Amino acid sequence: MMNVDPNITKYLIKAKIITDGVVEKPDIVGAIFGQTEGLLGDELDLRDLQKSGKIGRIEVEIDTKKGRTDGFALIPSGLDQVESSILAAALETIDRIGPCKAKVEIENIEDVRVNKRDKVIQRAEELYKNMGNNGKSLSESIIQSVREDVEKKEIISYGEDHLPAGPMVSTSDSIIVVEGRNDILNLLKYGIKNTIAVQGTSVPKAVKDLSKSRTVTLFVDGDHGGELIIKEMLQVADVDFIARAPPGTEVEELTYKQIVKALKYKTPVEQYLESHGMIEELKEFSEKTASRSSENVKIENTKKNDNSEGRNIEDKKNVRNNEKKEIVNKNEAQVSTIEELKDTNDPRFIRNKLNELYETKTMEIYDENSNPIVRYPISDAAELMQNIKNGVVIITGGVISQRFIDISYSMGIKSIYGMKMGHITKKPDDIRVVTWEHI
């Protein structure tokens, strides 16, 4: 690659040259100067531009094979965009080089300053990171080390399987079941100590036993692995609520705000099954809870010597199981499909729908009565959605871009819900745009 004078070069013109015979570099340079002379007037004469420093030294790279010469001419330009483009177009008028017929095509005009800016940005980021690392005070480092050490020491081993757990899992009336040790650590960081990890999709006996006498919240990752743990837990343990990390994230990497939000909006098991279209699973859950309730009643009637504390725990569990059965049966009678639950004004529906659309990489448009009009793949949505009428709400499993907002506004859309917000430069006041974290 040629060396370019940084003081004059704004653009680099790259011209591809093809000849039907053998020529040398001086022939090409001579043709460039000779055949463009007088073509563009005195102001854009190549010789004058080079003398004044507005055009740099012309470099030629060629290769001769089988009686033909191919290569490139590289011309550094200190002219503006328009003048550089005119000069480049003039090169394509060259039809002979030396004694040979020739063809010249402009391959590209490169803005040299873009590369310089990219390097500046990259280097600035490196310097900024180094400043951040060097600026971290010794006290902050010590505090962080002590905090991490305390958190690790707070983790206990629970049960025969030595499961990682928080220090309050043995005494708390309610527990949070997570996937692994790192999830426990992250929750301990924010003061949540009634946790226990299943360590995979196979649910340990200790967790099954705890679920019989505690209020259980299952808190899982927002991925396929999280779904598998939910299905496994519902089959073998007594779960009361389900909380999930945002799609594509894991519990171990959540911030305090995300953890609080996920646990605040935890979903009762029956409602979770309904909202995810898991009707068969809902029936199985109903039968399972009814069966457990009957077994608990029999045990209660045959136990004669239980102490009062044991009876109270059993009574509470029976009441909760009976309530679950009533809720499930009521919902089965009233709701035959998930479609009847749809309400685009309900944050719970929006969150569940966003999770579904994120996994399928699709988006949906709804009318003013919360009825779905169409569903499109995210990749095709911008082109296809423009023909839709009567749309009021859009829910997309993708990123909300400026173009997406512009098209939605032209369609008369009132609300857009999406997973993330892209680079937005303007948003009309009468269109509502909300991401998953702010629902």
NORDARA-V199181 format. One record per residue. N is the residue number from 1. PHI is phi in whole degrees, -180 to 180 (999 if undefined). PSI is psi as a letter, one per 40 degrees, with the letter a starting at -180 (* if undefined). OMEGA is omega as a letter, one per 40 degrees, with the letter a starting at -180 (999 if undefined). Layout:
BEGIN
N,PHI,PSI,OMEGA / N,PHI,PSI,OMEGA
END
This chain:
BEGIN
1,999,i,a / 2,-71,i,i / 3,-90,h,a / 4,-109,h,i / 5,-69,h,a / 6,-68,e,a / 7,-77,d,a / 8,-118,e,a / 9,-86,h,i / 10,-110,d,a / 11,-132,i,i / 12,-122,h,a / 13,-86,h,i / 14,-114,h,a / 15,-109,h,i / 16,-85,h,a / 17,-122,h,i / 18,-131,h,i / 19,-124,i,i / 20,-95,e,i / 21,-148,a,a / 22,-92,h,i / 23,-133,i,i / 24,-118,i,a / 25,-57,d,i / 26,-61,d,i / 27,-63,d,a / 28,-68,d,i / 29,-62,d,i / 30,-64,d,i / 31,-65,d,i / 32,-62,d,i / 33,-71,d,a / 34,-69,d,a / 35,-84,e,i / 36,-102,e,a / 37,-66,h,i / 38,78,e,a / 39,-71,d,a / 40,-114,e,a / 41,87,i,a / 42,-67,d,a / 43,-68,d,a / 44,-117,f,i / 45,-74,h,a / 46,-60,d,a / 47,-64,d,i / 48,-66,d,i / 49,-65,d,i / 50,-72,d,i / 51,-65,d,a / 52,-83,e,i / 53,86,e,a / 54,-85,e,i / 55,-125,h,a / 56,-86,a,a / 57,-68,h,i / 58,-81,h,i / 59,-107,h,a / 60,-124,h,i / 61,-124,h,a / 62,-133,i,i / 63,-144,h,a / 64,-109,h,i / 65,-142,h,i / 66,54,f,i / 67,77,e,i / 68,-128,i,i / 69,-121,h,i / 70,-125,i,i / 71,171,a,a / 72,-136,i,i / 73,-114,h,a / 74,-115,h,a / 75,-121,h,i / 76,-77,h,a / 77,-124,h,i / 78,-103,e,i / 79,-79,i,i / 80,-79,a,a / 81,-61,d,a / 82,-65,d,a / 83,-64,d,i / 84,-64,d,i / 85,-67,d,i / 86,-64,d,i / 87,-62,d,i / 88,-64,d,i / 89,-64,d,i / 90,-65,d,a / 91,-65,d,a / 92,-74,e,i / 93,-82,e,a / 94,-67,h,a / 95,-122,e,i / 96,-141,i,i / 97,-132,h,a / 98,62,b,a / 99,-88,e,a / 100,-109,i,i / 101,-71,i,a / 102,-143,i,i / 103,-133,h,a / 104,-122,h,i / 105,-129,h,i / 106,-80,h,a / 107,-79,d,i / 108,-168,i,i / 109,-120,h,a / 110,-91,h,i / 111,-83,h,a / 112,-62,d,a / 113,-69,d,i / 114,-62,d,i / 115,-62,d,i / 116,-64,d,i / 117,-64,d,i / 118,-60,d,i / 119,-67,d,i / 120,-62,d,a / 121,-63,d,a / 122,-60,d,a / 123,-67,d,i / 124,-62,d,i / 125,-63,d,i / 126,-62,d,a / 127,-65,d,a / 128,-64,d,i / 129,-62,d,i / 130,-64,d,i / 131,-61,d,a / 132,-63,d,a / 133,-69,d,a / 134,-71,d,a / 135,-83,e,a / 136,-67,h,a / 137,-72,i,i / 138,-62,d,a / 139,-63,d,i / 140,-62,d,i / 141,-63,d,i / 142,-65,d,a / 143,-60,d,a / 144,-64,d,i / 145,-63,d,i / 146,-64,d,a / 147,-61,d,a / 148,-64,d,a / 149,-66,d,i / 150,-66,d,a / 151,-60,d,a / 152,-66,d,i / 153,-70,d,a / 154,-72,d,i / 155,-67,h,i / 156,-111,i,i / 157,-102,h,a / 158,-114,h,i / 159,76,a,a / 160,-66,d,a / 161,-85,e,i / 162,52,f,a / 163,-76,h,i / 164,-63,h,a / 165,-153,i,i / 166,-77,i,a / 167,-68,e,a / 168,-104,e,a / 169,-66,d,a / 170,-79,d,a / 171,-111,e,a / 172,-79,i,i / 173,-70,d,i / 174,-126,i,i / 175,-130,i,i / 176,-114,h,a / 177,-98,h,i / 178,-122,a,a / 179,-84,d,a / 180,-140,a,a / 181,-62,d,a / 182,-65,d,i / 183,-64,d,i / 184,-59,d,a / 185,-59,d,a / 186,-66,d,i / 187,-71,d,i / 188,-62,d,a / 189,-57,d,a / 190,-108,f,i / 191,83,e,i / 192,-96,h,a / 193,-117,e,a / 194,-97,f,a / 195,-118,i,i / 196,-151,i,a / 197,-108,i,i / 198,-86,e,i / 199,61,f,i / 200,129,a,a / 201,-87,e,i / 202,-88,h,a / 203,-78,h,a / 204,-69,i,a / 205,-62,d,a / 206,-60,d,i / 207,-70,d,i / 208,-59,d,a / 209,-65,d,i / 210,-61,d,a / 211,-66,e,a / 212,-76,d,a / 213,-128,e,a / 214,-125,i,i / 215,-81,h,a / 216,-109,h,i / 217,-110,h,i / 218,-92,h,a / 219,-115,h,a / 220,-124,i,i / 221,-68,i,i / 222,-89,f,a / 223,-136,a,a / 224,-64,d,i / 225,-60,d,i / 226,-63,d,i / 227,-63,d,i / 228,-64,d,i / 229,-65,d,i / 230,-59,d,a / 231,-63,d,i / 232,-66,d,a / 233,-62,d,a / 234,-66,d,a / 235,-79,d,a / 236,-120,e,a / 237,-132,i,a / 238,-101,g,a / 239,-101,h,i / 240,-100,d,a / 241,-136,i,i / 242,-126,h,i / 243,-124,i,a / 244,-132,i,i / 245,-69,i,i / 246,-55,i,a / 247,-50,h,i / 248,83,e,i / 249,-117,i,a / 250,-118,i,a / 251,-59,d,a / 252,-68,e,a / 253,-110,e,a / 254,-75,i,i / 255,-83,i,i / 256,-57,d,a / 257,-63,d,a / 258,-67,d,i / 259,-64,d,a / 260,-61,d,a / 261,-66,d,a / 262,-63,d,a / 263,-74,d,i / 264,-65,d,a / 265,-102,f,i / 266,-59,i,a / 267,-111,h,i / 268,-56,i,a / 269,-56,d,a / 270,-60,d,a / 271,-68,d,i / 272,-63,d,a / 273,-63,d,i / 274,-66,d,a / 275,-68,e,i / 276,-103,e,i / 277,68,f,a / 278,-95,g,a / 279,-65,d,a / 280,-64,d,i / 281,-63,d,i / 282,-64,d,i / 283,-65,d,i / 284,-62,d,i / 285,-64,d,i / 286,-62,d,i / 287,-64,d,a / 288,-66,d,a / 289,-67,d,i / 290,-65,d,i / 291,-63,d,i / 292,-65,d,a / 293,-63,d,i / 294,-63,d,i / 295,-62,d,a / 296,-66,d,i / 297,-65,d,i / 298,-61,d,i / 299,-61,d,a / 300,-65,d,a / 301,-74,d,a / 302,-91,e,a / 303,-80,h,a / 304,-107,d,a / 305,-112,e,i / 306,-68,i,i / 307,-77,i,a / 308,-66,d,a / 309,-65,d,i / 310,-62,d,a / 311,-65,d,i / 312,-63,d,i / 313,-62,d,a / 314,-66,d,i / 315,-61,d,a / 316,-62,d,a / 317,-68,d,i / 318,-63,d,i / 319,-62,d,a / 320,-64,d,i / 321,-64,d,i / 322,-66,d,i / 323,-64,d,i / 324,-59,d,a / 325,-61,d,a / 326,-64,d,a / 327,-64,d,a / 328,-64,d,a / 329,-63,d,i / 330,-64,d,i / 331,-67,d,i / 332,-65,d,a / 333,-74,d,a / 334,-94,d,a / 335,-124,h,a / 336,-92,d,i / 337,-141,i,i / 338,-66,d,a / 339,-59,d,a / 340,-73,e,a / 341,-90,e,a / 342,-67,h,i / 343,-152,h,a / 344,-72,e,i / 345,-98,e,a / 346,-96,h,a / 347,-57,d,a / 348,-65,d,i / 349,-65,d,a / 350,-61,d,a / 351,-62,d,i / 352,-65,d,i / 353,-67,d,i / 354,-61,d,i / 355,-59,d,a / 356,-64,d,a / 357,-70,d,i / 358,-63,d,a / 359,-71,d,a / 360,-96,e,i / 361,56,f,a / 362,-132,i,i / 363,-139,i,i / 364,-133,i,i / 365,-116,h,a / 366,-121,i,i / 367,-89,a,a / 368,-68,e,i / 369,-99,e,i / 370,67,e,i / 371,-88,h,i / 372,-70,h,i / 373,-97,d,a / 374,-147,i,i / 375,-130,h,a / 376,-127,i,i / 377,-63,i,a / 378,-57,d,a / 379,-65,d,a / 380,-108,e,a / 381,-60,d,a / 382,-58,d,a / 383,-82,d,a / 384,-82,d,a / 385,-72,e,a / 386,-66,d,a / 387,-91,e,a / 388,-84,h,i / 389,-114,i,i / 390,71,e,i / 391,-78,h,a / 392,-123,d,a / 393,-128,h,i / 394,-120,h,i / 395,-121,h,a / 396,-126,h,i / 397,-84,e,a / 398,-117,a,a / 399,-88,h,i / 400,-86,h,a / 401,-100,i,i / 402,-62,d,i / 403,-63,d,i / 404,-61,d,i / 405,-65,d,a / 406,-61,d,a / 407,-66,d,a / 408,-62,d,a / 409,-64,d,i / 410,-66,d,i / 411,-85,e,a / 412,90,e,i / 413,-67,h,a / 414,-98,d,a / 415,-139,i,i / 416,-127,h,i / 417,-116,h,a / 418,-147,i,a / 419,-73,d,a / 420,-142,i,i / 421,-105,h,i / 422,-82,a,i / 423,-81,h,a / 424,-107,h,i / 425,-101,d,i / 426,-153,i,i / 427,-140,h,i / 428,-59,i,a / 429,-66,d,a / 430,-95,f,i / 431,-128,h,a / 432,-95,h,a / 433,-123,h,a / 434,-133,h,i / 435,-101,i,a / 436,-54,d,a / 437,-68,e,a / 438,-108,e,i / 439,-80,*,999
END
